Amino acid sequence: MNLPLLALAIAAFGIGTTEFVILGLLPEVAGDLSVSIPAVGMLVSAYALGVAVGGPLLAVATAHWPRKTTLTWLMVLFIIGNVGCALAPSYAWLMVARVVTSFCHAAFFGIGAVVAASVVEPHKRAQAMALMFTGLTLANVLGVPLGTLLGQHLGWRSTFWAVVVIGVLAVAAVVRWVPHLRHQISGSALGEFRVLRIRQVWLALAVSVLASTSMFTLLTYITPILRDVTGVSPQNVSGVLLLCGVGLTIGNLLGGRLADWKLLPSLMGIFAVLAGVLAAFSFTSGWLWPAIATVVVWGMVSFAAGTPLQARVVSQAGDAPSLASTLNIGAFNLGNAIGAWLGGAVITAGWSLQAIPLVAAAVTLSALALTAYIAWLDRQPAHKRPCWPTARRSDGPALQRPPGHRPRPAYPAGLFFAFARIGLSPIRLPRCVA
C-alpha cells in the first residue's frame, strides 16, 4: 500500500465529509440556532465561495513553501475551522467558521494532486490522483450518511467533533507518511500566476466547469426524481444513492487508469457515453430497476471524468501545477453551483423532472465539443517553417538571399491574423531562419 496516498485519501475523506454533511443536518442546525432552513442553506453557498476564492489565494501565498509543510498547515486550518463549527454559539459564528474551513479545500486538493503524482511512477500519476480522490467519493458514500446519522441522534455539533478527529488523524498521517520532496518546492507567487497565461489551462478549466455542471444538474434533484418519477419510497432512496456512490468510487478509479492510458480520447469517450446515459435516464426513470441501473452507471461514468480533467490541467500548467490544480477544484465547485441553479431553472420553467437529465446531457455534449477542440489544438504542428530556404545542397553552397530581399512568412499574414482573431490557432508568429 502506498502510504503517502493513504494519508492524502484520509484528509480528502474528512474534507469531503465536512463539505456535504451540513445538507443532512439543516433542520437540526436551524432549530438550534433559531434561524430558517434557507438561511442554513446559505452555509453551503458560503462554503463553495470560500473554496473558489480562498483556495487559489492560499495556493499562491504558500507557493514558496515545501508542499508537505503546506498540506500539514492546511489540515491544521481545517481542524481549527471545524472546532469553530462545533463550538459556534450563533449563526454568524458558524458562517465564519465554515468559510475558514473552506479555504483549505481547494488548496489541499490542488496541491495534494501534485504530491500524489510525485510519489509514483510517471505512467501511474493519474491513478495516484484517483486514489487520493477516492477519499472524496467515500466521503459521499460513507462519511455524509454516517455524519448525518450521528448528528440526528447526538446533536449536529457531534458531527463536527467527529470530523475534527478525522482531521487530527489526517495531520498525523501527512506528517508521518508524506515525503518531504525537497526538490519540489513551489516557485514564487508571481511564477504561479504565469499559469493564467496558458490558453490550454483555461480551456481545461472550462471543460471542468461543464462536466461538474452536468453532474450537479442531475445530482441536486436526483432524490425528487427517484421519489416522484421512479416511485422509490423515501426509506429506500438512501439505498439507491448508496449504490450510486459505489458507482462513483468505481468510476473514479477507472478514470485514473484511462487518463494514464490516453487522456483526451478517454475524456471524449466518457462524455459521449455520459450524454447517452443521461438521455436514457430521461426514459428509464419511469421504471424501478432500469432507473436504478441507469443511476449506478451514470454515477460511474460521470465521476470517471474528474481525474482526467485534473491530470490535464496539471500537465498543461508548466512550472505552476499547484495553482492550476487548485483552480481546477474551484472550477468544479463553480460547476456545482451552476448545475444546482440550472436544474432549479428547469423546474421553475414548468418542465417535468424527466427533462433534467436531458438538459444535463446537452451540457455534457458541450463538454464533449470543447474537449474535441482541445484535442484538435494539440494535433496542430508548431509553425516553424523558415522564411527563406537555408538547406544546403549536397553538391553546392547554401542558398543565398537576393540583395535587399525581405523574408516573408510561410503563409499569408492576413490569413494568419484572421485565424488568430477568431481563435482557431495559437497566436504564434513564424520564425525566420537564417
ABEGO torsion letter per residue (X at the ends): XBAAAAAAAAAAAAAAAAAAAAAAAAAAAAAAAGBBAAAAAAAAAAAAAAAAAAAAAAAAAAAABBAAAAAAAAAAAAAAAAAAAAABABAAAAAAAAAAAAAAAAAAAAAAAAAAAAABBAAAAAAAAAAAAAAAAAAAAAAAAAAAAAAAAAEAAAAAAAAAAAAAAAAAAAAAABBAGAABBBBBAAAAAAAAABAAAAAAAAAAAAAAAAAAAAAAAAAAAAAAAAGBBAAAAAAAAAAAAAAAAAAAAAAAAAAABBAAAAAAAAAAAAAAAAAAAAAAAABAAAAAAAAAAAAAAAAAAAAAAAAAAAAAAEABAAAAAAAAAAAAAAAAAAAAAAAAAAAAAGBBAAAAAAAAAAAAAAAAAAAAAAAAAAABBBBABBABBABBBAABBBBBBBBGBBBBBABBAAAAAAAAAAGABBBBBBBBBX
